[in-house]
Amino acid sequence: MNVASRDLEQAVAELRDAEKLLLTTHENPDGDALGSLLALDEILRCLGKDSVMFMAGDEFPLPYEYRTMHFESVLNEPPADVDERVVVFLDCGNIDRMPVDFLQREGLHIVNLDHHHDNTRFGTVNLVVPEASCTAEIVHALARELGVALTPSIADALYVGLITDTGRFMYENTTAAHLMAADLIEAGVDVHDVYRRLYENVPFSRLQLLARALAQVERYDDGTITVAFLTRTDFNETGSAETDSEGIVDHVRAVEGTSVAALIRELLADGQNGRRKVSLRATDNRVDVSRIARRLGGGGHRQAAGFSTELALPELIGRLREEVGEQL
């Protein structure tokens, strides 16, 4: 992992010197966010630190694939001594991705640990490594710098972050990730068990939702853009949760000739009528989908990004075609 030595030294010094810390991540956390959060919390506890984790109560229950992760001690309200704690944000490219008032007020001492290339560097100290395959890779490096040996539970949490954010080692930035995986396996990760927890034993409702999406696929511009659609009706009739749509866009991405895949789904929450969530995936480095997402109010990585929008469907499709065409 290539990282400026000064940034790494600052982050290590902050974590080593702090006695009390509060760890958090972005809303709607994915595997990298959750794995990095759990792993760093245990690493700090191994150093004798007073570390607590925070996630808003409405993040629970977690998506089914993450429900075996141990978040029993996570706080859903700020601790009384929050002003005495160093706040560590993990995998959060922009502080607005954690829309909780007490974490957005001025005066907080923030350590920002992330790998998103469009991170706004909102921390007091920023360790942002765009070359890293995932934030878990940064936490793995911090454990080494802090002199903490990997326990099986730390390694398990880091492996969840690694395998999910690299698309099961599918994306281009995974060269160093294989070396990290070897280290985690040596520390006790049961690879088959993690795979089954994440990708097998899926609820039948998720399979039904996938069938709906694959039955509603459209291709544009000679197949350059492949799009699947899901409506509120699809979710309601299959009894699916919004998180059951995770991974569908990767099926679309696999279609021959596709440069950009998209899943466009209607949002289910009250007050979200007319809004859609768009998940984007690029199949190679010709199109930077994070650039498209940022222009439309979201963000992400070069090959995986997303945004929410109130654009009418014909206008949204037109905008995606325009943005992709501009880069090809």
Contacts in CASP RR format, 6 or more apart in sequence:
PFRMAT RR
TARGET T0000
AUTHOR 0000-0000-0000
METHOD contacts of the structure
MODEL  1
MNVASRDLEQAVAELRDAEKLLLTTHENPDGDALGSLLALDEILRCLGKD
SVMFMAGDEFPLPYEYRTMHFESVLNEPPADVDERVVVFLDCGNIDRMPV
DFLQREGLHIVNLDHHHDNTRFGTVNLVVPEASCTAEIVHALARELGVAL
TPSIADALYVGLITDTGRFMYENTTAAHLMAADLIEAGVDVHDVYRRLYE
NVPFSRLQLLARALAQVERYDDGTITVAFLTRTDFNETGSAETDSEGIVD
HVRAVEGTSVAALIRELLADGQNGRRKVSLRATDNRVDVSRIARRLGGGG
HRQAAGFSTELALPELIGRLREEVGEQL
1 129 0 8 1.000
1 131 0 8 1.000
1 132 0 8 1.000
1 137 0 8 1.000
1 138 0 8 1.000
1 141 0 8 1.000
1 176 0 8 1.000
2 129 0 8 1.000
2 131 0 8 1.000
3 127 0 8 1.000
3 129 0 8 1.000
3 131 0 8 1.000
3 132 0 8 1.000
3 138 0 8 1.000
3 141 0 8 1.000
7 125 0 8 1.000
7 126 0 8 1.000
7 127 0 8 1.000
7 128 0 8 1.000
8 127 0 8 1.000
8 141 0 8 1.000
8 145 0 8 1.000
10 125 0 8 1.000
10 127 0 8 1.000
11 111 0 8 1.000
11 113 0 8 1.000
11 125 0 8 1.000
11 127 0 8 1.000
11 142 0 8 1.000
12 142 0 8 1.000
12 145 0 8 1.000
12 146 0 8 1.000
14 86 0 8 1.000
14 111 0 8 1.000
14 125 0 8 1.000
15 21 0 8 1.000
15 44 0 8 1.000
15 47 0 8 1.000
15 49 0 8 1.000
15 86 0 8 1.000
15 88 0 8 1.000
15 111 0 8 1.000
15 142 0 8 1.000
15 146 0 8 1.000
16 47 0 8 1.000
16 146 0 8 1.000
18 49 0 8 1.000
18 85 0 8 1.000
18 86 0 8 1.000
19 49 0 8 1.000
19 50 0 8 1.000
20 49 0 8 1.000
20 50 0 8 1.000
20 51 0 8 1.000
20 81 0 8 1.000
20 84 0 8 1.000
20 85 0 8 1.000
20 86 0 8 1.000
21 44 0 8 1.000
21 49 0 8 1.000
21 50 0 8 1.000
21 51 0 8 1.000
21 52 0 8 1.000
21 85 0 8 1.000
21 86 0 8 1.000
21 87 0 8 1.000
21 88 0 8 1.000
22 51 0 8 1.000
22 52 0 8 1.000
22 53 0 8 1.000
22 54 0 8 1.000
22 78 0 8 1.000
22 79 0 8 1.000
22 82 0 8 1.000
22 85 0 8 1.000
22 86 0 8 1.000
22 87 0 8 1.000
22 88 0 8 1.000
23 37 0 8 1.000
23 40 0 8 1.000
23 41 0 8 1.000
23 44 0 8 1.000
23 51 0 8 1.000
23 52 0 8 1.000
23 53 0 8 1.000
23 54 0 8 1.000
23 87 0 8 1.000
23 88 0 8 1.000
23 90 0 8 1.000
24 37 0 8 1.000
24 53 0 8 1.000
24 54 0 8 1.000
24 55 0 8 1.000
24 87 0 8 1.000
24 88 0 8 1.000
24 89 0 8 1.000
24 90 0 8 1.000
24 92 0 8 1.000
24 98 0 8 1.000
24 103 0 8 1.000
25 33 0 8 1.000
25 34 0 8 1.000
25 36 0 8 1.000
25 37 0 8 1.000
25 55 0 8 1.000
25 89 0 8 1.000
25 90 0 8 1.000
25 91 0 8 1.000
25 92 0 8 1.000
25 98 0 8 1.000
26 33 0 8 1.000
26 91 0 8 1.000
26 92 0 8 1.000
26 93 0 8 1.000
26 97 0 8 1.000
26 98 0 8 1.000
27 56 0 8 1.000
27 59 0 8 1.000
27 97 0 8 1.000
27 98 0 8 1.000
27 99 0 8 1.000
28 59 0 8 1.000
29 37 0 8 1.000
29 55 0 8 1.000
29 59 0 8 1.000
29 62 0 8 1.000
29 91 0 8 1.000
30 91 0 8 1.000
30 164 0 8 1.000
30 165 0 8 1.000
31 66 0 8 1.000
31 160 0 8 1.000
31 161 0 8 1.000
31 164 0 8 1.000
31 165 0 8 1.000
32 91 0 8 1.000
32 134 0 8 1.000
32 135 0 8 1.000
32 136 0 8 1.000
32 160 0 8 1.000
32 161 0 8 1.000
32 162 0 8 1.000
32 164 0 8 1.000
32 165 0 8 1.000
33 90 0 8 1.000
33 91 0 8 1.000
33 92 0 8 1.000
33 135 0 8 1.000
34 62 0 8 1.000
34 66 0 8 1.000
34 69 0 8 1.000
34 71 0 8 1.000
34 157 0 8 1.000
34 160 0 8 1.000
34 161 0 8 1.000
35 69 0 8 1.000
35 136 0 8 1.000
35 157 0 8 1.000
35 158 0 8 1.000
35 160 0 8 1.000
35 161 0 8 1.000
36 90 0 8 1.000
36 91 0 8 1.000
36 113 0 8 1.000
36 134 0 8 1.000
36 135 0 8 1.000
36 136 0 8 1.000
36 138 0 8 1.000
36 139 0 8 1.000
36 157 0 8 1.000
36 158 0 8 1.000
36 161 0 8 1.000
37 53 0 8 1.000
37 55 0 8 1.000
37 90 0 8 1.000
38 53 0 8 1.000
38 69 0 8 1.000
38 70 0 8 1.000
38 71 0 8 1.000
38 153 0 8 1.000
38 157 0 8 1.000
39 136 0 8 1.000
39 139 0 8 1.000
39 140 0 8 1.000
39 143 0 8 1.000
39 154 0 8 1.000
39 157 0 8 1.000
39 158 0 8 1.000
40 51 0 8 1.000
40 88 0 8 1.000
40 90 0 8 1.000
40 113 0 8 1.000
40 139 0 8 1.000
40 142 0 8 1.000
41 51 0 8 1.000
41 52 0 8 1.000
41 53 0 8 1.000
42 151 0 8 1.000
42 153 0 8 1.000
42 154 0 8 1.000
42 157 0 8 1.000
43 139 0 8 1.000
43 142 0 8 1.000
43 143 0 8 1.000
43 146 0 8 1.000
43 148 0 8 1.000
43 154 0 8 1.000
44 51 0 8 1.000
45 51 0 8 1.000
46 148 0 8 1.000
46 151 0 8 1.000
47 146 0 8 1.000
47 148 0 8 1.000
52 73 0 8 1.000
52 75 0 8 1.000
52 79 0 8 1.000
52 85 0 8 1.000
53 71 0 8 1.000
53 73 0 8 1.000
53 74 0 8 1.000
53 75 0 8 1.000
54 74 0 8 1.000
54 75 0 8 1.000
54 76 0 8 1.000
54 78 0 8 1.000
54 100 0 8 1.000
54 103 0 8 1.000
55 71 0 8 1.000
55 74 0 8 1.000
55 75 0 8 1.000
55 76 0 8 1.000
56 76 0 8 1.000
56 100 0 8 1.000
57 76 0 8 1.000
60 71 0 8 1.000
60 76 0 8 1.000
61 67 0 8 1.000
62 69 0 8 1.000
62 71 0 8 1.000
63 241 0 8 1.000
63 243 0 8 1.000
63 244 0 8 1.000
63 246 0 8 1.000
64 202 0 8 1.000
64 203 0 8 1.000
64 206 0 8 1.000
64 243 0 8 1.000
65 197 0 8 1.000
65 198 0 8 1.000
65 199 0 8 1.000
65 246 0 8 1.000
66 160 0 8 1.000
68 197 0 8 1.000
69 157 0 8 1.000
69 160 0 8 1.000
70 153 0 8 1.000
78 102 0 8 1.000
79 85 0 8 1.000
82 102 0 8 1.000
86 109 0 8 1.000
86 110 0 8 1.000
86 111 0 8 1.000
87 103 0 8 1.000
87 108 0 8 1.000
87 109 0 8 1.000
87 110 0 8 1.000
87 111 0 8 1.000
88 110 0 8 1.000
88 111 0 8 1.000
88 113 0 8 1.000
89 95 0 8 1.000
89 98 0 8 1.000
89 110 0 8 1.000
89 111 0 8 1.000
89 112 0 8 1.000
89 113 0 8 1.000
89 114 0 8 1.000
89 122 0 8 1.000
89 123 0 8 1.000
90 113 0 8 1.000
90 114 0 8 1.000
90 135 0 8 1.000
90 139 0 8 1.000
91 113 0 8 1.000
91 114 0 8 1.000
91 115 0 8 1.000
91 116 0 8 1.000
91 134 0 8 1.000
91 135 0 8 1.000
92 98 0 8 1.000
92 112 0 8 1.000
92 114 0 8 1.000
93 114 0 8 1.000
93 116 0 8 1.000
93 118 0 8 1.000
93 119 0 8 1.000
93 120 0 8 1.000
93 122 0 8 1.000
93 300 0 8 1.000
94 119 0 8 1.000
94 120 0 8 1.000
94 122 0 8 1.000
95 103 0 8 1.000
95 104 0 8 1.000
95 120 0 8 1.000
95 122 0 8 1.000
95 123 0 8 1.000
96 104 0 8 1.000
98 104 0 8 1.000
108 124 0 8 1.000
109 124 0 8 1.000
110 122 0 8 1.000
110 123 0 8 1.000
110 124 0 8 1.000
110 125 0 8 1.000
111 123 0 8 1.000
111 124 0 8 1.000
111 125 0 8 1.000
111 127 0 8 1.000
112 119 0 8 1.000
112 121 0 8 1.000
112 122 0 8 1.000
112 123 0 8 1.000
112 125 0 8 1.000
112 126 0 8 1.000
112 127 0 8 1.000
112 128 0 8 1.000
113 127 0 8 1.000
113 128 0 8 1.000
113 135 0 8 1.000
113 138 0 8 1.000
113 139 0 8 1.000
113 142 0 8 1.000
114 126 0 8 1.000
114 127 0 8 1.000
114 128 0 8 1.000
114 129 0 8 1.000
114 135 0 8 1.000
114 138 0 8 1.000
115 128 0 8 1.000
115 129 0 8 1.000
115 130 0 8 1.000
115 131 0 8 1.000
115 132 0 8 1.000
115 133 0 8 1.000
115 134 0 8 1.000
115 135 0 8 1.000
115 137 0 8 1.000
115 138 0 8 1.000
116 128 0 8 1.000
116 130 0 8 1.000
116 299 0 8 1.000
116 300 0 8 1.000
116 301 0 8 1.000
117 130 0 8 1.000
117 290 0 8 1.000
117 301 0 8 1.000
117 302 0 8 1.000
118 290 0 8 1.000
118 294 0 8 1.000
118 299 0 8 1.000
118 300 0 8 1.000
119 126 0 8 1.000
119 128 0 8 1.000
119 130 0 8 1.000
121 128 0 8 1.000
127 138 0 8 1.000
129 137 0 8 1.000
129 138 0 8 1.000
131 173 0 8 1.000
132 138 0 8 1.000
132 173 0 8 1.000
132 176 0 8 1.000
133 162 0 8 1.000
133 165 0 8 1.000
133 166 0 8 1.000
133 171 0 8 1.000
133 173 0 8 1.000
133 174 0 8 1.000
133 176 0 8 1.000
133 177 0 8 1.000
133 180 0 8 1.000
134 161 0 8 1.000
134 162 0 8 1.000
134 164 0 8 1.000
134 165 0 8 1.000
134 166 0 8 1.000
134 177 0 8 1.000
135 161 0 8 1.000
135 165 0 8 1.000
136 157 0 8 1.000
136 158 0 8 1.000
136 159 0 8 1.000
136 160 0 8 1.000
136 161 0 8 1.000
136 162 0 8 1.000
136 165 0 8 1.000
137 162 0 8 1.000
137 176 0 8 1.000
137 177 0 8 1.000
137 180 0 8 1.000
139 158 0 8 1.000
140 158 0 8 1.000
140 180 0 8 1.000
140 183 0 8 1.000
140 184 0 8 1.000
143 150 0 8 1.000
143 154 0 8 1.000
148 154 0 8 1.000
149 187 0 8 1.000
150 158 0 8 1.000
150 183 0 8 1.000
150 184 0 8 1.000
150 187 0 8 1.000
151 187 0 8 1.000
152 187 0 8 1.000
152 188 0 8 1.000
152 189 0 8 1.000
154 187 0 8 1.000
155 183 0 8 1.000
155 184 0 8 1.000
155 185 0 8 1.000
155 187 0 8 1.000
155 188 0 8 1.000
155 189 0 8 1.000
156 184 0 8 1.000
156 188 0 8 1.000
156 189 0 8 1.000
156 190 0 8 1.000
156 194 0 8 1.000
158 180 0 8 1.000
158 184 0 8 1.000
159 181 0 8 1.000
159 184 0 8 1.000
159 185 0 8 1.000
159 189 0 8 1.000
159 191 0 8 1.000
159 194 0 8 1.000
160 194 0 8 1.000
160 198 0 8 1.000
162 177 0 8 1.000
162 180 0 8 1.000
162 181 0 8 1.000
162 184 0 8 1.000
163 169 0 8 1.000
163 181 0 8 1.000
163 194 0 8 1.000
163 195 0 8 1.000
163 198 0 8 1.000
164 198 0 8 1.000
166 173 0 8 1.000
166 174 0 8 1.000
166 177 0 8 1.000
167 250 0 8 1.000
169 177 0 8 1.000
169 178 0 8 1.000
169 181 0 8 1.000
171 303 0 8 1.000
171 304 0 8 1.000
172 285 0 8 1.000
172 303 0 8 1.000
185 191 0 8 1.000
203 244 0 8 1.000
205 238 0 8 1.000
205 239 0 8 1.000
205 240 0 8 1.000
205 241 0 8 1.000
205 244 0 8 1.000
206 240 0 8 1.000
206 244 0 8 1.000
208 238 0 8 1.000
208 239 0 8 1.000
208 240 0 8 1.000
209 230 0 8 1.000
209 234 0 8 1.000
209 235 0 8 1.000
209 238 0 8 1.000
209 240 0 8 1.000
209 244 0 8 1.000
209 245 0 8 1.000
209 248 0 8 1.000
210 248 0 8 1.000
210 251 0 8 1.000
212 230 0 8 1.000
212 234 0 8 1.000
212 238 0 8 1.000
213 228 0 8 1.000
213 229 0 8 1.000
213 230 0 8 1.000
213 234 0 8 1.000
213 245 0 8 1.000
213 248 0 8 1.000
213 251 0 8 1.000
213 252 0 8 1.000
213 263 0 8 1.000
214 228 0 8 1.000
214 248 0 8 1.000
214 251 0 8 1.000
216 228 0 8 1.000
216 229 0 8 1.000
216 230 0 8 1.000
217 226 0 8 1.000
217 227 0 8 1.000
217 228 0 8 1.000
217 229 0 8 1.000
217 252 0 8 1.000
217 255 0 8 1.000
218 226 0 8 1.000
218 227 0 8 1.000
218 229 0 8 1.000
219 225 0 8 1.000
219 226 0 8 1.000
219 227 0 8 1.000
219 255 0 8 1.000
219 258 0 8 1.000
220 226 0 8 1.000
220 227 0 8 1.000
220 317 0 8 1.000
220 321 0 8 1.000
221 321 0 8 1.000
221 324 0 8 1.000
221 325 0 8 1.000
223 255 0 8 1.000
223 257 0 8 1.000
223 258 0 8 1.000
224 257 0 8 1.000
224 258 0 8 1.000
224 259 0 8 1.000
224 260 0 8 1.000
224 324 0 8 1.000
224 325 0 8 1.000
224 328 0 8 1.000
225 258 0 8 1.000
225 259 0 8 1.000
225 260 0 8 1.000
225 261 0 8 1.000
225 262 0 8 1.000
225 320 0 8 1.000
225 321 0 8 1.000
225 324 0 8 1.000
226 252 0 8 1.000
226 253 0 8 1.000
226 255 0 8 1.000
226 258 0 8 1.000
226 260 0 8 1.000
226 261 0 8 1.000
226 262 0 8 1.000
227 252 0 8 1.000
227 261 0 8 1.000
227 262 0 8 1.000
227 263 0 8 1.000
227 264 0 8 1.000
227 317 0 8 1.000
227 320 0 8 1.000
228 248 0 8 1.000
228 249 0 8 1.000
228 251 0 8 1.000
228 252 0 8 1.000
228 261 0 8 1.000
228 262 0 8 1.000
228 263 0 8 1.000
228 264 0 8 1.000
229 263 0 8 1.000
229 264 0 8 1.000
229 265 0 8 1.000
230 245 0 8 1.000
230 248 0 8 1.000
230 263 0 8 1.000
230 264 0 8 1.000
230 265 0 8 1.000
230 266 0 8 1.000
231 265 0 8 1.000
231 266 0 8 1.000
232 266 0 8 1.000
232 268 0 8 1.000
234 240 0 8 1.000
235 241 0 8 1.000
235 242 0 8 1.000
235 244 0 8 1.000
235 265 0 8 1.000
235 266 0 8 1.000
235 268 0 8 1.000
238 244 0 8 1.000
242 265 0 8 1.000
242 267 0 8 1.000
242 268 0 8 1.000
242 277 0 8 1.000
245 263 0 8 1.000
245 265 0 8 1.000
245 279 0 8 1.000
248 263 0 8 1.000
249 261 0 8 1.000
249 262 0 8 1.000
249 263 0 8 1.000
249 279 0 8 1.000
249 280 0 8 1.000
249 281 0 8 1.000
250 261 0 8 1.000
250 281 0 8 1.000
252 258 0 8 1.000
252 261 0 8 1.000
252 262 0 8 1.000
252 263 0 8 1.000
252 281 0 8 1.000
253 261 0 8 1.000
253 281 0 8 1.000
253 283 0 8 1.000
255 261 0 8 1.000
257 283 0 8 1.000
258 283 0 8 1.000
259 282 0 8 1.000
259 283 0 8 1.000
259 284 0 8 1.000
259 286 0 8 1.000
259 287 0 8 1.000
259 324 0 8 1.000
259 328 0 8 1.000
260 280 0 8 1.000
260 281 0 8 1.000
260 282 0 8 1.000
260 283 0 8 1.000
260 287 0 8 1.000
260 289 0 8 1.000
260 320 0 8 1.000
260 324 0 8 1.000
261 280 0 8 1.000
261 281 0 8 1.000
261 283 0 8 1.000
262 278 0 8 1.000
262 279 0 8 1.000
262 280 0 8 1.000
262 281 0 8 1.000
262 320 0 8 1.000
263 278 0 8 1.000
263 279 0 8 1.000
264 276 0 8 1.000
264 277 0 8 1.000
264 278 0 8 1.000
264 313 0 8 1.000
264 316 0 8 1.000
265 276 0 8 1.000
265 277 0 8 1.000
265 279 0 8 1.000
266 274 0 8 1.000
266 275 0 8 1.000
266 276 0 8 1.000
267 274 0 8 1.000
267 275 0 8 1.000
267 276 0 8 1.000
267 277 0 8 1.000
267 308 0 8 1.000
274 310 0 8 1.000
275 308 0 8 1.000
275 309 0 8 1.000
275 310 0 8 1.000
276 308 0 8 1.000
276 309 0 8 1.000
276 310 0 8 1.000
276 311 0 8 1.000
276 313 0 8 1.000
276 316 0 8 1.000
277 306 0 8 1.000
277 307 0 8 1.000
277 308 0 8 1.000
278 293 0 8 1.000
278 296 0 8 1.000
278 306 0 8 1.000
278 307 0 8 1.000
278 308 0 8 1.000
278 309 0 8 1.000
278 316 0 8 1.000
278 320 0 8 1.000
279 304 0 8 1.000
279 306 0 8 1.000
280 289 0 8 1.000
280 292 0 8 1.000
280 293 0 8 1.000
280 304 0 8 1.000
280 305 0 8 1.000
280 306 0 8 1.000
281 289 0 8 1.000
281 303 0 8 1.000
281 304 0 8 1.000
282 288 0 8 1.000
282 289 0 8 1.000
282 302 0 8 1.000
282 303 0 8 1.000
282 304 0 8 1.000
283 303 0 8 1.000
285 302 0 8 1.000
285 303 0 8 1.000
286 327 0 8 1.000
286 328 0 8 1.000
287 324 0 8 1.000
287 327 0 8 1.000
287 328 0 8 1.000
288 302 0 8 1.000
288 327 0 8 1.000
289 300 0 8 1.000
289 301 0 8 1.000
289 302 0 8 1.000
289 303 0 8 1.000
289 304 0 8 1.000
289 305 0 8 1.000
289 306 0 8 1.000
290 299 0 8 1.000
290 300 0 8 1.000
290 301 0 8 1.000
290 302 0 8 1.000
290 305 0 8 1.000
291 323 0 8 1.000
291 327 0 8 1.000
292 305 0 8 1.000
292 320 0 8 1.000
292 323 0 8 1.000
292 324 0 8 1.000
293 299 0 8 1.000
293 300 0 8 1.000
293 305 0 8 1.000
293 306 0 8 1.000
293 307 0 8 1.000
294 300 0 8 1.000
294 305 0 8 1.000
295 323 0 8 1.000
296 307 0 8 1.000
296 309 0 8 1.000
296 319 0 8 1.000
297 307 0 8 1.000
297 308 0 8 1.000
297 309 0 8 1.000
298 305 0 8 1.000
298 306 0 8 1.000
298 307 0 8 1.000
298 308 0 8 1.000
299 305 0 8 1.000
299 306 0 8 1.000
299 307 0 8 1.000
300 306 0 8 1.000
309 316 0 8 1.000
311 319 0 8 1.000
END
